[in-house]
Amino acid sequence: RATAAGLGTRSHVEAPSGSAEVAQQFGLIEAVLRLRPHRRLQPVFSLGAGARYTSAEGRASWPNQGLTAGQWSFVADAGTGIRLSLHSRFEIALEVHAQLAQPYPAIRFLGSSVATAGRPDLLPSLTLIAWL
């Protein structure tokens, strides 16, 4: 399957010397194993790889200056979850994914790392699926 995510809220990171708003978008190509495909409850497992873009908009306390930066990373993903068949064409999926990014993004204030992403990240998801 192909997965893309990126809309939603931004993370806020704060330190005595400033703050930053952080946004992440990613896209994956995944191989999915669905057990018991004709049953109402179906366990699923997935492995995927893709790219992640992390951007940060910094604000600094005077006399320092805030910066805006972005970074592309390779991302590896492993997930597990369960699907519930609602009808022949509709399902609800509840999954948890672990993602590792390389290079992993880090938010720094005055040279000190205050936050990182992709070491690993755990992402829960709830999805309504409609088969075409």
Salt bridges, closest charged atoms under 4 A:
GLU14 OE1 - HIS12 NE2 2.97
GLU21 OE2 - HIS12 ND1 2.55
GLU30 OE1 - ARG1 NE 2.97
GLU30 OE2 - HIS97 ND1 3.96
GLU57 OE2 - ARG59 NH2 3.71
ASP77 OD1 - HIS97 ND1 2.81
GLU91 OE2 - ARG34 NH1 2.87
GLU91 OE1 - ARG83 NH1 3.28
GLU95 OE1 - ARG1 NH2 2.80
GLU95 OE1 - HIS97 NE2 2.80
ASP121 OD2 - ARG52 NH1 2.78
